[in-house]
Amino acid sequence: MEERSQSRVPSHQDIDVRTLYFDYSTTTPMAASVRECMLPFLNEFYGHPSSCHWFGRAAQEAIEDARSNVASLLCCHPSEIAFTSGGTESVNIGLLGVARAISRSLVNFRPHMILSTLEHACVRMCAEQLEREGWQVSFVGCRPSGVVDLEEFKRAMRAETRLVSIIHASHRIGTIQPIAEISVLCQQHDVLLHTDAAQSVGKIKCDVSELGVDLLSFSGHKLYAPKGVGVLYSRLGVPIEPLIFGEGGDAGIRVGTPNVIGIVGLGQAAKLAEQGLSRALDRTSQLRDRFVAQLESLLGVRLKVHGQESPRVPGILSLELPGVSAAALQRRIPEICFGPSVPDHGNGNHNALSIREQLNGVPSRKSIHESSTAAFGPTEQQSIHTLRMSFGWTTSEDEMQQAAHLIAAAFDSLAT
């Protein structure tokens, strides 16, 4: 009998061209030490963490060590850390769980929530669900610099406002939002504040006390940990109703059998991030800026960097290429892994519409460009020319130079 050939996923060695990875804000490779510390829990320490025997205790101790590492990175108490399946679940538990606890405590009252036009789709969709459950929701816009408009935020506050969610760093242009200032305003009105910190944890300092947040969510796979694990920080005393029910879990917030392997990896990644935070920040910022300078030199034109005048996380670059479609340019350079460049057709005017209308106003909920590009200022035409790149711990000077030359050559071929 002829042996059936087995299909397999191609390895990096199967690809003829040298792949240059510039999509770290979407996901990161696992760090070597993260992989190493996970291996024993794939083979030797396979016990269930709720078991009282030695194998179970070993797994539970590993989880608690990881919890301590994450708490140290966020400067909080370990009991305030709950592990989840990723950033999306963390956002859902944080927003829906808190909102439902608030609603249960208020009879014949329609609470109000505020979020920004920069939010990730999972935050906006949670808000849409809360609107169906009776909440009022308002969007706050941002300035052309890519930073939330604090004056507009103040005007959006109402007597009914009970919950706010503002992203910490934009996943599109990397601008850092004034969370600490927003926190002061929230505390003055006795309002709970959540921040989506998927793009900031491990890249810049994220001290929850300095930020003044009540809830913070992030995902492991953007921090050189594996996919399928995330974190929800919730300040002690914040009421949260669980979304699923069962045994075990972190203080009843997230029940079920924990992902021991992923949690161990995330704990190690958090430890690495804390140890090398300032060094990585400086190096990645310098690499990003040198890349822009070299590309401008090769093209002989001044390029627009979105959010350049505002504080930004070091690794995200949103670059406008005049007269050239970013999508067409990406097709010319298959050896470079870019971030998404699908143009947005929304007008960024979210405040006068219901959430359902706002989401339907975007061409598709599946659009990876979402609505945040229009929110920070560029027109539809400018968005077509916008390229997103992101740099990471392992990005080398040589890769940066190769990418600049490849992009310049593709630009010239499209512009002529």
BAZA-318381 format. One line per field, with one value per residue (C-alpha): residue number from 1; residue in three letters; x, y, z. Coordinates in steps of 0.25 Angstrom, whole numbers, plus 5000, padded with zeros to 4 digits. Each point is the difference from the previous one (the first is absolute). Last residue first. Layout:
N
n <- (NUM / ...) $
res <- (ala / ...) $
X <- (X / ...) $
Y <- (Y / ...) $
Z <- (Z / ...) $
This chain:
416
n <- (416 / 415 / 414 / 413 / 412 / 411 / 410 / 409 / 408 / 407 / 406 / 405 / 404 / 403 / 402 / 401 / 400 / 399 / 398 / 397 / 396 / 395 / 394 / 393 / 392 / 391 / 390 / 389 / 388 / 387 / 386 / 385 / 384 / 383 / 382 / 381 / 380 / 379 / 378 / 377 / 376 / 375 / 374 / 373 / 372 / 371 / 370 / 369 / 368 / 367 / 366 / 365 / 364 / 363 / 362 / 361 / 360 / 359 / 358 / 357 / 356 / 355 / 354 / 353 / 352 / 351 / 350 / 349 / 348 / 347 / 346 / 345 / 344 / 343 / 342 / 341 / 340 / 339 / 338 / 337 / 336 / 335 / 334 / 333 / 332 / 331 / 330 / 329 / 328 / 327 / 326 / 325 / 324 / 323 / 322 / 321 / 320 / 319 / 318 / 317 / 316 / 315 / 314 / 313 / 312 / 311 / 310 / 309 / 308 / 307 / 306 / 305 / 304 / 303 / 302 / 301 / 300 / 299 / 298 / 297 / 296 / 295 / 294 / 293 / 292 / 291 / 290 / 289 / 288 / 287 / 286 / 285 / 284 / 283 / 282 / 281 / 280 / 279 / 278 / 277 / 276 / 275 / 274 / 273 / 272 / 271 / 270 / 269 / 268 / 267 / 266 / 265 / 264 / 263 / 262 / 261 / 260 / 259 / 258 / 257 / 256 / 255 / 254 / 253 / 252 / 251 / 250 / 249 / 248 / 247 / 246 / 245 / 244 / 243 / 242 / 241 / 240 / 239 / 238 / 237 / 236 / 235 / 234 / 233 / 232 / 231 / 230 / 229 / 228 / 227 / 226 / 225 / 224 / 223 / 222 / 221 / 220 / 219 / 218 / 217 / 216 / 215 / 214 / 213 / 212 / 211 / 210 / 209 / 208 / 207 / 206 / 205 / 204 / 203 / 202 / 201 / 200 / 199 / 198 / 197 / 196 / 195 / 194 / 193 / 192 / 191 / 190 / 189 / 188 / 187 / 186 / 185 / 184 / 183 / 182 / 181 / 180 / 179 / 178 / 177 / 176 / 175 / 174 / 173 / 172 / 171 / 170 / 169 / 168 / 167 / 166 / 165 / 164 / 163 / 162 / 161 / 160 / 159 / 158 / 157 / 156 / 155 / 154 / 153 / 152 / 151 / 150 / 149 / 148 / 147 / 146 / 145 / 144 / 143 / 142 / 141 / 140 / 139 / 138 / 137 / 136 / 135 / 134 / 133 / 132 / 131 / 130 / 129 / 128 / 127 / 126 / 125 / 124 / 123 / 122 / 121 / 120 / 119 / 118 / 117 / 116 / 115 / 114 / 113 / 112 / 111 / 110 / 109 / 108 / 107 / 106 / 105 / 104 / 103 / 102 / 101 / 100 / 99 / 98 / 97 / 96 / 95 / 94 / 93 / 92 / 91 / 90 / 89 / 88 / 87 / 86 / 85 / 84 / 83 / 82 / 81 / 80 / 79 / 78 / 77 / 76 / 75 / 74 / 73 / 72 / 71 / 70 / 69 / 68 / 67 / 66 / 65 / 64 / 63 / 62 / 61 / 60 / 59 / 58 / 57 / 56 / 55 / 54 / 53 / 52 / 51 / 50 / 49 / 48 / 47 / 46 / 45 / 44 / 43 / 42 / 41 / 40 / 39 / 38 / 37 / 36 / 35 / 34 / 33 / 32 / 31 / 30 / 29 / 28 / 27 / 26 / 25 / 24 / 23 / 22 / 21 / 20 / 19 / 18 / 17 / 16 / 15 / 14 / 13 / 12 / 11 / 10 / 9 / 8 / 7 / 6 / 5 / 4 / 3 / 2 / 1) $
res <- (thr / ala / leu / ser / asp / phe / ala / ala / ala / ile / leu / his / ala / ala / gln / gln / met / glu / asp / glu / ser / thr / thr / trp / gly / phe / ser / met / arg / leu / thr / his / ile / ser / gln / gln / glu / thr / pro / gly / phe / ala / ala / thr / ser / ser / glu / his / ile / ser / lys / arg / ser / pro / val / gly / asn / leu / gln / glu / arg / ile / ser / leu / ala / asn / his / asn / gly / asn / gly / his / asp / pro / val / ser / pro / gly / phe / cys / ile / glu / pro / ile / arg / arg / gln / leu / ala / ala / ala / ser / val / gly / pro / leu / glu / leu / ser / leu / ile / gly / pro / val / arg / pro / ser / glu / gln / gly / his / val / lys / leu / arg / val / gly / leu / leu / ser / glu / leu / gln / ala / val / phe / arg / asp / arg / leu / gln / ser / thr / arg / asp / leu / ala / arg / ser / leu / gly / gln / glu / ala / leu / lys / ala / ala / gln / gly / leu / gly / val / ile / gly / ile / val / asn / pro / thr / gly / val / arg / ile / gly / ala / asp / gly / gly / glu / gly / phe / ile / leu / pro / glu / ile / pro / val / gly / leu / arg / ser / tyr / leu / val / gly / val / gly / lys / pro / ala / tyr / leu / lys / his / gly / ser / phe / ser / leu / leu / asp / val / gly / leu / glu / ser / val / asp / cys / lys / ile / lys / gly / val / ser / gln / ala / ala / asp / thr / his / leu / leu / val / asp / his / gln / gln / cys / leu / val / ser / ile / glu / ala / ile / pro / gln / ile / thr / gly / ile / arg / his / ser / ala / his / ile / ile / ser / val / leu / arg / thr / glu / ala / arg / met / ala / arg / lys / phe / glu / glu / leu / asp / val / val / gly / ser / pro / arg / cys / gly / val / phe / ser / val / gln / trp / gly / glu / arg / glu / leu / gln / glu / ala / cys / met / arg / val / cys / ala / his / glu / leu / thr / ser / leu / ile / met / his / pro / arg / phe / asn / val / leu / ser / arg / ser / ile / ala / arg / ala / val / gly / leu / leu / gly / ile / asn / val / ser / glu / thr / gly / gly / ser / thr / phe / ala / ile / glu / ser / pro / his / cys / cys / leu / leu / ser / ala / val / asn / ser / arg / ala / asp / glu / ile / ala / glu / gln / ala / ala / arg / gly / phe / trp / his / cys / ser / ser / pro / his / gly / tyr / phe / glu / asn / leu / phe / pro / leu / met / cys / glu / arg / val / ser / ala / ala / met / pro / thr / thr / thr / ser / tyr / asp / phe / tyr / leu / thr / arg / val / asp / ile / asp / gln / his / ser / pro / val / arg / ser / gln / ser / arg / glu / glu / met) $
X <- (5025 / 4995 / 4998 / 5014 / 5006 / 4992 / 5004 / 5014 / 4999 / 4993 / 5011 / 5010 / 4994 / 4997 / 5014 / 5005 / 4991 / 5003 / 5015 / 4998 / 4993 / 4985 / 5001 / 4994 / 4989 / 4996 / 4987 / 4996 / 4987 / 4999 / 4990 / 4998 / 4985 / 4998 / 5004 / 4988 / 4990 / 5005 / 5010 / 4996 / 5001 / 4986 / 5001 / 5011 / 4993 / 4988 / 5004 / 5013 / 4998 / 4986 / 4992 / 4990 / 4998 / 4999 / 5000 / 4986 / 4994 / 5009 / 4995 / 4986 / 5000 / 5007 / 4989 / 5004 / 5003 / 5013 / 5007 / 5005 / 5012 / 4996 / 5001 / 5006 / 5012 / 5011 / 5006 / 5015 / 5002 / 5014 / 5012 / 5007 / 5011 / 5004 / 4987 / 5005 / 4992 / 4987 / 5003 / 5001 / 4987 / 4994 / 5007 / 4994 / 5011 / 4998 / 5006 / 5005 / 4994 / 5006 / 4994 / 5012 / 4998 / 5012 / 5003 / 4987 / 4996 / 5000 / 4994 / 5006 / 5003 / 4985 / 5000 / 5013 / 5000 / 5011 / 5010 / 5005 / 5013 / 4996 / 5013 / 5002 / 4986 / 5001 / 5013 / 4994 / 4987 / 5009 / 5009 / 4987 / 4995 / 5014 / 5002 / 4986 / 5003 / 5013 / 4995 / 4988 / 5008 / 5010 / 4989 / 4992 / 5011 / 4997 / 4985 / 4998 / 5008 / 4992 / 4987 / 5004 / 5004 / 4986 / 4993 / 5007 / 4996 / 4985 / 5001 / 5004 / 4990 / 4988 / 4991 / 4989 / 4986 / 4996 / 5004 / 4995 / 4997 / 5012 / 5009 / 4994 / 4994 / 4987 / 4990 / 4993 / 5003 / 4998 / 5004 / 4994 / 5011 / 4999 / 5013 / 5005 / 5014 / 5004 / 4998 / 5012 / 4995 / 5011 / 5002 / 5003 / 4996 / 5012 / 5014 / 5009 / 5009 / 4991 / 4990 / 4996 / 4997 / 4988 / 4996 / 4989 / 5000 / 4989 / 4999 / 5010 / 5007 / 5012 / 5010 / 4994 / 4999 / 5014 / 5002 / 5014 / 5002 / 5001 / 4997 / 4985 / 4997 / 4994 / 4990 / 4997 / 4985 / 4996 / 4989 / 4995 / 4989 / 4992 / 4999 / 4999 / 5013 / 5006 / 4997 / 5006 / 5013 / 5000 / 4999 / 5013 / 5007 / 4995 / 5006 / 5000 / 5013 / 5001 / 5004 / 4994 / 4990 / 5000 / 4998 / 5006 / 4993 / 4986 / 4989 / 4988 / 4991 / 4989 / 4990 / 4995 / 4985 / 5003 / 5007 / 5014 / 5001 / 5004 / 5012 / 5004 / 4998 / 5010 / 5009 / 5001 / 5006 / 5014 / 5003 / 5006 / 4988 / 4993 / 4991 / 4985 / 4992 / 4989 / 4988 / 4992 / 4987 / 4998 / 4987 / 5005 / 5000 / 5009 / 5009 / 5002 / 5004 / 5010 / 5006 / 5001 / 5007 / 5010 / 5002 / 5002 / 5012 / 4998 / 5005 / 4986 / 5000 / 4991 / 4990 / 4989 / 4986 / 4991 / 4985 / 4993 / 4987 / 5008 / 5015 / 5008 / 4998 / 5004 / 5013 / 5003 / 4996 / 5010 / 5011 / 4999 / 4997 / 5012 / 5011 / 4995 / 4999 / 5014 / 5007 / 4993 / 5005 / 5014 / 5003 / 4995 / 4999 / 5009 / 4995 / 5009 / 4996 / 5004 / 5014 / 5000 / 5004 / 5012 / 4996 / 5013 / 5001 / 4985 / 5004 / 5012 / 4992 / 4989 / 5011 / 5005 / 4985 / 4998 / 5013 / 4996 / 4987 / 5006 / 5010 / 4989 / 4992 / 5011 / 5003 / 4986 / 4989 / 4994 / 4995 / 5012 / 4997 / 5013 / 5009 / 5013 / 5009 / 4997 / 4993 / 5002 / 5015 / 5000 / 4994 / 5013 / 5008 / 4989 / 5000 / 5016 / 5000 / 4990 / 4987 / 4999 / 4991 / 4986 / 4992 / 5009 / 5012 / 4997 / 5013 / 5006 / 5010 / 4999 / 5012 / 4995 / 5000 / 4990 / 5001 / 5011 / 4989 / 4992 / 4989 / 4988 / 4998 / 4993 / 5003 / 5002 / 4992 / 5009 / 4997 / 4995) $
Y <- (5223 / 5001 / 4985 / 4996 / 5011 / 4995 / 4986 / 5004 / 5008 / 4989 / 4990 / 5010 / 5003 / 4986 / 4996 / 5011 / 4996 / 4985 / 5004 / 5008 / 4988 / 4998 / 4990 / 5009 / 5005 / 5009 / 5004 / 5004 / 5007 / 5006 / 5011 / 5004 / 4995 / 5007 / 5013 / 4999 / 4996 / 5013 / 5000 / 5005 / 4991 / 4994 / 4997 / 4990 / 4994 / 4995 / 4985 / 4998 / 4985 / 5001 / 4989 / 5009 / 5004 / 5013 / 5008 / 5007 / 4987 / 5002 / 5014 / 4997 / 4989 / 5009 / 5011 / 5012 / 5014 / 4998 / 4991 / 5010 / 4993 / 5001 / 4985 / 4995 / 4993 / 4995 / 4986 / 5002 / 4988 / 4999 / 4996 / 4987 / 5003 / 4989 / 5002 / 5014 / 5004 / 4996 / 5009 / 5012 / 4998 / 4999 / 5013 / 5007 / 5010 / 5015 / 5005 / 4988 / 5003 / 4992 / 4995 / 4994 / 4992 / 4995 / 5011 / 5003 / 5014 / 5014 / 5010 / 5008 / 4988 / 4996 / 4996 / 5000 / 5008 / 4998 / 5011 / 4996 / 4996 / 4985 / 4994 / 5011 / 5000 / 4984 / 5002 / 5011 / 4991 / 4988 / 5008 / 5004 / 4986 / 4995 / 5011 / 4997 / 4985 / 5002 / 5010 / 4992 / 4987 / 5005 / 5006 / 4988 / 4989 / 4994 / 5003 / 4994 / 4987 / 4998 / 5002 / 4990 / 4990 / 5002 / 4999 / 4987 / 4994 / 5005 / 4993 / 4987 / 5000 / 5004 / 5000 / 4990 / 5007 / 5013 / 5015 / 5010 / 4990 / 5004 / 4996 / 4986 / 4988 / 4994 / 5004 / 5012 / 5009 / 5015 / 5003 / 5012 / 5011 / 5010 / 5008 / 4998 / 4997 / 5006 / 4991 / 4996 / 4991 / 4991 / 4992 / 4986 / 4993 / 5005 / 4997 / 5011 / 5010 / 5011 / 5002 / 4985 / 5002 / 5009 / 5012 / 5006 / 5010 / 5004 / 5010 / 5009 / 5011 / 5000 / 5002 / 4989 / 4991 / 5002 / 4997 / 5004 / 4999 / 4988 / 4989 / 5004 / 5011 / 4994 / 4990 / 5011 / 5001 / 5009 / 5000 / 5011 / 5000 / 5012 / 5007 / 5014 / 5006 / 4986 / 5000 / 5014 / 4996 / 4987 / 5008 / 5007 / 4987 / 4994 / 5011 / 4991 / 4995 / 5001 / 4987 / 5003 / 4989 / 4992 / 5013 / 4999 / 5000 / 4998 / 5008 / 4992 / 5008 / 4995 / 5006 / 5012 / 5004 / 5014 / 5002 / 5001 / 5003 / 5014 / 4996 / 4991 / 5010 / 5009 / 4988 / 4998 / 4986 / 5000 / 4997 / 5013 / 5004 / 5001 / 4989 / 4996 / 4996 / 4989 / 5000 / 4988 / 4998 / 4987 / 4992 / 4986 / 5002 / 5012 / 4991 / 4991 / 5011 / 5004 / 4986 / 5002 / 5013 / 4994 / 4987 / 5009 / 5007 / 5015 / 5012 / 5007 / 5001 / 4993 / 5006 / 4992 / 5004 / 4993 / 4999 / 5000 / 4993 / 4992 / 5001 / 4989 / 4990 / 5010 / 5003 / 4985 / 4999 / 5011 / 4994 / 4986 / 5006 / 5009 / 4992 / 4987 / 5004 / 5007 / 4988 / 4991 / 5009 / 5001 / 4985 / 4987 / 5005 / 5002 / 5008 / 5010 / 5008 / 4990 / 5002 / 5014 / 5011 / 5006 / 4996 / 4992 / 4995 / 4995 / 4993 / 4993 / 4997 / 4993 / 4992 / 4995 / 4997 / 4992 / 4992 / 4997 / 4995 / 4991 / 4994 / 4999 / 4991 / 4991 / 4998 / 4996 / 5010 / 5002 / 5014 / 5002 / 4988 / 4992 / 5000 / 5004 / 4991 / 5001 / 5013 / 5007 / 4997 / 5007 / 5013 / 5006 / 4997 / 5007 / 5012 / 5000 / 5000 / 5012 / 4996 / 5008 / 5012 / 5003 / 5012 / 5011 / 4992 / 5001 / 5004 / 4986 / 4999 / 4987 / 4996 / 4994 / 4986 / 4995 / 4986 / 5004 / 5007 / 4988 / 4996 / 4994 / 4985 / 4991 / 4985 / 4992 / 4987 / 4988 / 4992 / 4986) $
Z <- (4955 / 5015 / 5000 / 4997 / 5008 / 5012 / 4998 / 5000 / 5013 / 5007 / 4997 / 5004 / 5013 / 5003 / 4998 / 5009 / 5011 / 4999 / 5001 / 5012 / 5007 / 5005 / 5011 / 5011 / 4991 / 4989 / 4994 / 4986 / 4996 / 4986 / 4997 / 4985 / 5000 / 5013 / 4994 / 4990 / 5011 / 5007 / 5011 / 5014 / 5012 / 4999 / 4985 / 5003 / 5012 / 4993 / 4997 / 4992 / 5001 / 4993 / 5006 / 5005 / 4986 / 4992 / 5014 / 5001 / 5005 / 5013 / 5002 / 4997 / 5010 / 5010 / 4998 / 4993 / 5003 / 5007 / 4990 / 4989 / 4996 / 4985 / 4997 / 4988 / 5005 / 4992 / 5001 / 5004 / 5010 / 5006 / 4991 / 4998 / 4990 / 4990 / 4992 / 4995 / 4988 / 5007 / 5011 / 4991 / 4994 / 5014 / 5004 / 4987 / 4995 / 4998 / 5013 / 5010 / 5014 / 5011 / 5013 / 5008 / 5013 / 5008 / 5009 / 5007 / 4996 / 5007 / 4990 / 4989 / 4992 / 5000 / 4986 / 4993 / 4987 / 4991 / 4995 / 4986 / 4994 / 4999 / 5005 / 5010 / 5005 / 5002 / 5008 / 5009 / 5002 / 5004 / 5009 / 5008 / 5001 / 5004 / 5011 / 5006 / 5000 / 5007 / 5011 / 5003 / 5000 / 5010 / 5009 / 5001 / 5001 / 5014 / 5000 / 4986 / 5003 / 5013 / 4992 / 4990 / 5011 / 5006 / 4986 / 4997 / 5014 / 4997 / 4986 / 5005 / 5012 / 4992 / 5012 / 5001 / 5002 / 5006 / 4997 / 5010 / 5011 / 5008 / 4989 / 4995 / 5007 / 4996 / 4990 / 4994 / 4989 / 4998 / 5015 / 5007 / 5004 / 5011 / 5002 / 5014 / 4997 / 4987 / 4988 / 4991 / 4989 / 4994 / 4987 / 4995 / 4987 / 4992 / 5006 / 5006 / 4993 / 5005 / 4989 / 5002 / 5015 / 4998 / 5008 / 5009 / 5011 / 5010 / 5011 / 4994 / 5007 / 4990 / 5011 / 5008 / 4988 / 4997 / 4985 / 4996 / 4985 / 4991 / 5009 / 5001 / 4990 / 4988 / 5007 / 5011 / 4998 / 5011 / 5010 / 5009 / 5010 / 5003 / 5013 / 4994 / 5005 / 4998 / 4986 / 4998 / 5007 / 4991 / 4987 / 5005 / 5003 / 4987 / 4991 / 4987 / 4994 / 4985 / 4993 / 4987 / 4997 / 5013 / 5008 / 5014 / 5013 / 4994 / 5007 / 5007 / 5009 / 5010 / 5009 / 4993 / 5004 / 5005 / 4987 / 4994 / 4985 / 5002 / 5008 / 4989 / 4990 / 5007 / 5002 / 4985 / 4999 / 4993 / 4986 / 4996 / 4992 / 5013 / 5006 / 5000 / 5012 / 4997 / 5009 / 5005 / 5007 / 5006 / 4999 / 4997 / 4985 / 5003 / 5008 / 4988 / 4991 / 5011 / 5000 / 4985 / 5001 / 5010 / 4991 / 4988 / 5006 / 5005 / 4993 / 4999 / 5016 / 5010 / 5010 / 5007 / 5006 / 5010 / 4997 / 5014 / 5004 / 5010 / 5002 / 5007 / 4989 / 4989 / 5007 / 5001 / 4985 / 4996 / 5008 / 4994 / 4986 / 5000 / 5007 / 4996 / 4986 / 5000 / 5006 / 4990 / 4988 / 5006 / 5001 / 5006 / 5014 / 5012 / 5012 / 5007 / 5012 / 5010 / 4996 / 5005 / 4990 / 4994 / 4986 / 4997 / 5014 / 4999 / 4988 / 5007 / 5012 / 4991 / 4993 / 5014 / 5004 / 4987 / 5002 / 5015 / 4995 / 4990 / 5010 / 5010 / 4990 / 4997 / 5015 / 5004 / 5004 / 4986 / 4996 / 4992 / 4991 / 4998 / 4988 / 5006 / 4991 / 4986 / 4995 / 5014 / 4999 / 4986 / 5004 / 5006 / 4988 / 4990 / 5009 / 5000 / 4985 / 4999 / 4993 / 4987 / 5000 / 4995 / 4994 / 5006 / 4995 / 4986 / 4993 / 4997 / 4989 / 4993 / 4992 / 4987 / 4996 / 5010 / 5004 / 5011 / 5008 / 5001 / 4991 / 5008 / 4997 / 4990 / 5001 / 4988 / 5000 / 4999 / 4987 / 5004) $
